[in-house]
Amino acid sequence: MTSAAQGAIRHGGRILADQLKIQGCDRVFLVPGESYLAVLDGLYDVPEIEPVVCRQEGGAAMMADAYGKLTGQPGVCFVTRGPGATNASAGVHIAFQDSTPMILFIGQVGRDMVDREAFQEVDYRQMFAPLAKWAAQIDTVERIPEYISHAYHVALSGRPGPVVLALPEDMLTETVDVPDAKPANPGYAKPNRDDMATFADMLAKAERPMMVLGGPGWSDDARRSVEAFSARTGLPVCTSFRAQDYFDNDHPNYAGHSGIGPIPSLRDAIRDADLLIVVGARMGEMTTSGYTQMDIPNPKQSLIHIHPDASELGRVYRPDLSIVAATSAFAAALQDVEVAQLATNAKRTADLNRGYRDSLTPLPTPGDVRMEEVLSHVAATLPADAIITNGAGNYAGWVHRYYRFRTYRTQLAPTSGSMGYGMPAAVAAKLTAPDREVVCFAGDGCYMMHGQELATAVTHGLDMTVIVSNNGTYGTIRMHQEREYPSRVSGTDLSNPNFAKLAEAYGALGIRVERSEDFPDAFAKARAHKGPALIELMTSAEAISVSTTISKLRERVK
């Protein structure tokens, strides 16, 4: 049975499953709970929707976020009440800060038990209010189609983001005859002719312009449109934090990525620009290097800010031109913008690109396994459409520095800096794009946050590679600790398992690499393996970041 006939009596769980099917949902990520058994029963009769059973709710929610990033459609996650919901909140926060469409469904106590502090009872409307675009509870079974339709419209419109819907257990078991909703039809803002004419005039007059790409609503067509516009005008382009796949890194006008520790040539170019064109990015702390690249609230640079949500325009920085538009719509409109080749910009653009290409030359770091050599090999080996995932930690600095992202949606990483993201994101990526290679990078601390989702990868027989840098420390915190309190190590050391043997215990291929020269063979074996493979890199904590060591940090205060 694949769908319910109109006019049929259905319980709430089946009605909900039918609404998801109508909205185009083909996969849900979940950890089961007795609070929404009726939904599981409803999904049994809707085989078009694949339930992906996860091992922890945070991992399930992060998979839903990764699915939303890859497809542009809401990633759907189901968790149970109380601890299930609190675990999932990490993924909701990622989706909020990353502007990812997502819907989290939470099983809730029965309506007759509300406000008694029943078993695992929480008011999710209050709990998720600051973390989601909309948090609500469906108290009437007849309104399930209405709420699901609304949830899809909210998650997709304006600045996309997560929606949270609580599902009282007794509501889901009630039966009713109710019509289904139609597929969502959200609206998207487009730039008007006056906006684009002003944009063209400001760009034509600029001597040191820079375009910054980021935020939601992109597509491969949008990437190509911006690349063509940059080639036609000579405009240099950079990407914001963890949006490096929005512009071909091999493009001659690419200047690098802004954010944490941008290369000096790009940092100076942003500060010295006379015109900044920010397309989609929120210009938050990570993208602006802690709000240091522009004056608040009046930047010395002329600022054109394009964003799908009007409330983001002027939130921190006052624009000279505000354009409320979906990024894909703005990118498409660039095709009609007539601006002559920026003659005064040619040498500057070439110099900025040279600065970026020079930054790809590996900086040697200490240890028997050197991350710069690992990343250089991975970058030279993988196809252009391979998907790279990572969570948070200093190990990610090597990924961002030395890997060249060439096509859209080849980078999945949280701008919120949430640890543990890489492993569940890799699972979702391989399920969503089975014909593409997927490689997850993680640190030892990061991997242990959601490494149990390797079991999910094994269950589904996913051909993916996980690379874990094991240096026995929480590297980012250790770096800050050594900078602020040198030689006073406290609370940052880690005692780890043998990750290669742990992977084997899960049923995956496990390989331990203790010398850089052994990595190419290990990587080839992992890529050829049918099923998940994990490579454990025995790295040195002394190599605390791309550009410094623990010894150098300590020497600064002597």
Stockholm file with secondary structure:
# STOCKHOLM 1.0

chainA/1-558         MTSAAQGAIRHGGRILADQLKIQGCDRVFLVPGESYLAVLDGLYDVPEIEPVVCRQEGGAAMMADAYGKLTGQPGVCFVTRGPGATNASAGVHIAFQDSTPMILFIGQVGRDMVDREAFQEVDYRQMFAPLAKWAAQIDTVERIPEYISHAYHVALSGRPGPVVLALPEDMLTETVDVPDAKPANPGYAKPNRDDMATFADMLAKAERPMMVLGGPGWSDDARRSVEAFSARTGLPVCTSFRAQDYFDNDHPNYAGHSGIGPIPSLRDAIRDADLLIVVGARMGEMTTSGYTQMDIPNPKQSLIHIHPDASELGRVYRPDLSIVAATSAFAAALQDVEVAQLATNAKRTADLNRGYRDSLTPLPTPGDVRMEEVLSHVAATLPADAIITNGAGNYAGWVHRYYRFRTYRTQLAPTSGSMGYGMPAAVAAKLTAPDREVVCFAGDGCYMMHGQELATAVTHGLDMTVIVSNNGTYGTIRMHQEREYPSRVSGTDLSNPNFAKLAEAYGALGIRVERSEDFPDAFAKARAHKGPALIELMTSAEAISVSTTISKLRERVK
#=GR chainA/1-558 SS CCCCCTTCCEEHHHHHHHHHHHTTCCEEEECCCGGGHHHHHHHHTCTTSEEEECSSHHHHHHHHHHHHHHHSSCEEEEECSTHHHHHHHHHHHHHHHHTCCEEEEEEECCGGGTTSCCTTCCCHHHHTTTTSSEEEECCCGGGHHHHHHHHHHHHHSSSCCEEEEEEEHHHHHCEECCCCCCCCCCCCCCCCHHHHHHHHHHHHHCSSEEEEECSSCCCHHHHHHHHHHHHHHTCCEEECTTCGGGSCTTSTTEEEECSSSCCHHHHHHHHHCSEEEEESCCCCTTTTTTTTSSCSSSCSSEEEEEESCGGGTTSSSCCSEEEECCHHHHHHHGGGCCCCCCGGGHHHHHHHHHHHHHHTSCCCCSSSSCHHHHHHHHHHHSCTTCEEEECSSTHHHHHHHHCCCCSTTCEECCTTCCTTCHHHHHHHHHHHCTTSCEEEEEEHHHHHHHGGGHHHHHHTTCCCEEEEEECSBCHHHHHHHHHHSTTCCCSCBCCCCCHHHHHHHHTSEEEEECSGGGHHHHHHHHHHSSSCEEEEEECCTTCCSSSCCHHHHHHTTC
#=GC SS_cons         CCCCCTTCCEEHHHHHHHHHHHTTCCEEEECCCGGGHHHHHHHHTCTTSEEEECSSHHHHHHHHHHHHHHHSSCEEEEECSTHHHHHHHHHHHHHHHHTCCEEEEEEECCGGGTTSCCTTCCCHHHHTTTTSSEEEECCCGGGHHHHHHHHHHHHHSSSCCEEEEEEEHHHHHCEECCCCCCCCCCCCCCCCHHHHHHHHHHHHHCSSEEEEECSSCCCHHHHHHHHHHHHHHTCCEEECTTCGGGSCTTSTTEEEECSSSCCHHHHHHHHHCSEEEEESCCCCTTTTTTTTSSCSSSCSSEEEEEESCGGGTTSSSCCSEEEECCHHHHHHHGGGCCCCCCGGGHHHHHHHHHHHHHHTSCCCCSSSSCHHHHHHHHHHHSCTTCEEEECSSTHHHHHHHHCCCCSTTCEECCTTCCTTCHHHHHHHHHHHCTTSCEEEEEEHHHHHHHGGGHHHHHHTTCCCEEEEEECSBCHHHHHHHHHHSTTCCCSCBCCCCCHHHHHHHHTSEEEEECSGGGHHHHHHHHHHSSSCEEEEEECCTTCCSSSCCHHHHHHTTC
//
